[in-house]
Every structure is written in structure tokens, then in C-alpha cells.
């Protein structure tokens, strides 16, 4: 049984000004948990901003939930089904944690009759129910990150984009986070997790993509990526060595020539 992709990019070129960061990219995202690995500058954030409909493609097509996203009406409909946690997210410091998550629910047009209960569920899922009335400005870095995760998952979006979600979380909280995204995937969501923490990908993801220089240079399971590891590759685990092996095979031409 095949599953239709939640998101599909076809011949996508994306960048800023005259600089192309992603060029001629073809990619589909299925339900489940997809880990996105790549060095700084590989295009991960640009890809996320495209999938989140923040930055329209320079060329090529973006299809979300089976519909090409080309008109403002399409963008608005798609955004109501997308949860997005940027690496750095903004908030009103005086907002309570509940206010912040409820505001994000309003932005996604979650119906008012369900927004309150959806907010409570999201805060409970990230372990912040007892901090619901605290001001955002009073939270620690790890708590802020969990508030951002709650804002992304409120209302159970169909596509969840998480950019470095476990930064600032302690080991126990990272384990809880992995359980959370696995439960969301079992409920049918497509989750894309961008991280530099390779062990999070190995523990939580069904599929792993390696992005380098704006191109997907590897797509497989975490186990298959680990099996590609060269004996001499750096890393403390087979998965890290597999990742470094793939990057070594796909260095930009100017770097390889040095």
C-alpha cells in the first residue's frame, strides 16, 4: 500500500537575490518521521522556509496535501495544517506560556471552540502544564524550546517542521521529545526533524535525508546510513561515521580542490 506524499517539491530552485541555495531539487515527504542532516549552509533552513510557505519558490513547484501551492488562497489553507518551529522564534515577553501557544493556534486558524483544549494538550505533551501561567520572559532556555515545540504541535498539524528542536533540552527531556514525535507520527503526521544531533535521528526517524550544497545527496533509513560508514571516517557511532562518509563523498568542488 502506497501513501501519497504530504509535501512534494519538483525542480525547486530557491535562494535570495541572485544566489541559488537550492537548485533543481526533487523531494517528497511521506507520513512518518524524516531526519534532515547537513552541515551549516547546506540549505536546511531555506528548505524549511519553503515547505512552511514563508518563502515562495523562485522556480519549480511546491505541492502540499495534494494541492499545488501557487495562490494566496492555497497558501492560507496549507498553513492551517503546518506546524513550524524555527531555530530562533519570536514571542512577546509579557505573554504567558498559555497566551503564546494560544496565539499560535489562532495564527493557524484553529477553531476557537477547540483552541483552549488544544493548547492545554500541547502544553501537557511538552511537560509545561505547570508553567502555563508563567511569563515567556521568565522561562529558561530549555523551557522556551519546549514552549516553541508546543506552539508547533498545537492542534495536531499534518506536517510538522522542527528545526533543532532539542537544543537546550536535558537528556530526559530529549527522550520525552522522541516519544512525542513518534506518537504524532503514529497518528498520521509527517514530521521533518532538522538537527546536528545524529543520535536523535537514529532513535526517532524512519527516514534520513542528507542535504549538502542545496542537494539531497543521500536518502535511506538510519540503519542503511550507518552501514555506509567507512572504517576511517570520524565519529563516535556507526551512524555518525556513515553521515561523515556521505559528506566526504559530496564535498563542494571548490572545497575538494583545496
C-alpha positions in Angstrom: 0.0 0.0 0.0 1.5 3.3 -1.1 0.9 6.6 0.8 0.5 9.9 -1.0 3.2 12.4 -0.1 2.2 15.2 2.3 4.7 17.5 0.5 6.3 17.4 -2.9 8.9 19.6 -4.4 9.6 19.4 -8.1 12.5 21.1 -9.9 12.7 23.6 -7.0 15.2 26.4 -7.2 15.3 28.6 -4.1 17.6 31.4 -2.9 17.9 35.0 -2.1 18.7 37.7 -4.6 20.8 36.2 -7.3 22.2 33.4 -5.2 20.8 29.9 -5.5 20.9 28.0 -2.3 18.8 25.1 -3.6 18.7 24.2 -7.2 16.6 21.8 -9.2 15.5 19.8 -6.1 13.0 17.0 -6.4 11.8 15.7 -3.0 8.7 14.1 -1.5 7.8 13.9 2.2 5.7 11.0 3.4 3.9 10.5 6.7 6.4 9.4 9.5 9.5 10.9 10.9 12.2 12.2 8.4 15.5 13.3 9.8 17.3 16.1 7.9 21.1 16.2 8.3 23.6 18.5 6.7 26.4 20.9 7.5 25.8 24.6 8.2 24.9 26.4 4.9 23.6 23.2 3.3 20.2 24.7 2.7 18.2 23.1 5.6 16.6 26.4 6.8 15.9 27.5 3.3 14.1 24.2 2.6 12.1 24.5 5.8 11.0 28.1 5.0 9.9 26.9 1.6 7.9 23.9 3.0 6.4 26.3 5.5 5.2 28.6 2.7 7.2 31.5 4.1 9.4 31.9 1.0 7.8 31.1 -2.3 9.9 29.1 -4.8 12.0 31.1 -7.3 11.1 28.4 -9.8 9.7 24.9 -9.7 6.6 23.8 -7.8 5.6 23.1 -4.2 2.7 20.8 -3.6 1.2 20.4 -0.1 -1.5 17.9 0.8 -2.0 17.1 -2.9 -2.6 20.7 -4.0 0.0 22.9 -5.9 0.6 26.0 -3.7 0.6 28.9 -6.2 -2.1 31.2 -5.0 -2.6 33.1 -1.7 -5.7 31.0 -1.0 -3.7 27.8 -1.4 -1.0 29.2 1.0 -3.6 30.1 3.6 -5.2 26.7 3.5 -1.9 24.9 3.7 -0.6 26.9 6.6 -3.6 25.9 8.8 -2.2 22.3 8.6 1.5 23.1 9.1 3.3 23.4 12.4 6.7 25.0 12.2 9.4 25.5 14.9 12.2 27.7 13.5 15.6 27.5 15.1 15.0 31.1 16.5 11.4 32.0 17.1 9.9 35.3 18.3 7.5 35.8 21.1 6.0 38.6 23.3 8.0 38.5 26.5 4.9 39.5 28.6 2.8 36.7 27.2 2.1 33.8 29.5 3.0 30.4 28.1 -0.7 29.7 27.5 -1.1 33.1 25.7 1.8 32.3 23.4 0.6 28.8 22.4 -3.0 30.0 22.1 -1.8 32.9 19.9 0.0 30.5 17.6 -3.2 28.4 17.5 -5.1 31.5 16.4 -2.5 32.2 13.6 -3.1 28.7 12.3 -6.8 29.3 12.3 -7.6 26.5 14.8 -11.3 26.9 15.6 -11.9 28.9 18.8 -14.1 26.2 20.2 -11.2 23.8 20.3 -8.2 26.2 20.7 -8.3 26.2 24.5 -8.3 22.4 24.9 -5.7 22.0 22.1 -3.4 24.5 23.9 -3.7 22.5 27.2 -3.0 19.3 25.4 0.1 20.7 23.7 1.5 22.1 26.9 0.9 18.8 28.7 2.7 17.0 25.9 5.9 19.0 26.4 5.7 19.0 30.2 4.8 22.7 30.7 1.3 22.3 32.1 2.6 23.5 35.5 4.2 26.5 33.8 1.2 27.6 31.8 0.7 30.9 33.6 4.4 31.9 33.7 5.6 34.8 31.5 7.7 33.8 28.5 10.4 36.1 29.6 10.8 34.1 32.8 11.5 30.8 31.1 14.9 29.1 30.9 16.3 28.2 27.5 15.1 24.7 27.7 11.6 25.7 28.7 11.5 28.2 25.9 12.3 25.5 23.5 9.6 23.3 24.9 7.1 26.2 24.6 8.1 26.5 20.9 7.5 22.8 20.4 4.1 23.2 22.0 3.3 26.0 19.6 4.3 23.9 16.7 2.3 20.8 17.6 -0.9 22.6 18.9 -3.9 21.3 17.0 -2.1 18.2 15.7 -0.8 19.6 12.3 -0.5 17.2 9.4 3.0 18.5 8.5 5.4 19.3 11.4 8.7 21.1 10.6 11.1 21.2 13.6 14.5 23.0 13.3 16.9 22.0 16.0 14.1 21.2 18.5 16.2 19.5 21.2 18.7 22.4 21.6 18.7 23.2 25.3 16.8 20.1 26.4 18.4 17.8 29.0 18.8 14.1 28.3 15.5 13.1 29.9 13.6 15.8 28.0 15.2 14.7 24.8 13.9 11.1 25.5 10.4 12.6 26.1 10.6 14.6 22.9 11.4 11.4 20.9 8.4 9.7 22.4 6.3 12.7 21.5 7.2 12.8 17.8 6.8 9.0 17.5 3.3 9.3 18.9 2.5 12.1 16.5 3.8 10.0 13.6 1.7 7.1 14.6 -1.3 9.4 14.5 -0.5 10.1 10.8 1.6 13.3 10.8 4.6 13.9 8.5 7.4 15.2 10.7 10.7 16.6 9.4 13.3 17.0 12.0 16.4 19.0 11.2 19.3 18.5 13.7 23.0 18.3 14.2 22.4 15.6 16.9 22.8 12.4 14.8 21.7 10.2 17.7 18.2 11.9 17.7 17.8 10.8 14.1 18.9 7.3 14.8 16.5 7.0 17.7 13.4 8.6 16.3 13.4 8.7 12.5 12.1 6.3 9.9 13.9 8.1 7.0 17.1 10.2 6.9 18.0 12.8 4.3 21.5 14.3 4.0 21.4 17.7 2.4 24.7 19.2 1.2 25.2 22.3 -1.0 21.5 22.5 -1.7 21.1 18.9 -2.9 19.9 15.7 -1.3 23.0 13.5 -1.5 21.6 10.6 0.5 18.2 9.2 1.3 17.7 5.9 3.3 16.9 4.6 6.7 19.2 5.4 9.7 20.4 1.8 9.7 21.3 2.0 6.0 23.2 5.2 6.6 25.1 3.6 9.4 26.0 0.7 7.1 27.7 3.1 4.6 30.3 4.1 7.2 33.9 4.0 6.0 36.3 2.4 8.6 38.4 5.5 8.6 35.5 8.0 8.9 35.4 10.2 12.0 32.6 9.8 14.5 31.7 8.1 17.8 28.9 5.8 16.4 28.3 4.0 13.1 25.6 6.5 12.2 27.9 9.5 12.7 30.6 7.7 10.7 28.1 7.0 8.0 27.0 10.6 7.9 30.6 11.8 7.6 31.3 9.3 4.9 28.4 10.6 2.8 29.5 14.2 3.3 33.1 13.2 2.3 31.8 11.9 -1.0 29.8 15.0 -1.8 32.0 17.9 -0.8 31.6 21.1 -2.9 34.0 21.1 -5.8 35.9 24.2 -4.6 36.5 22.5 -1.2 37.6 19.2 -2.7 40.2 21.1 -4.8 41.8 22.6 -1.7 
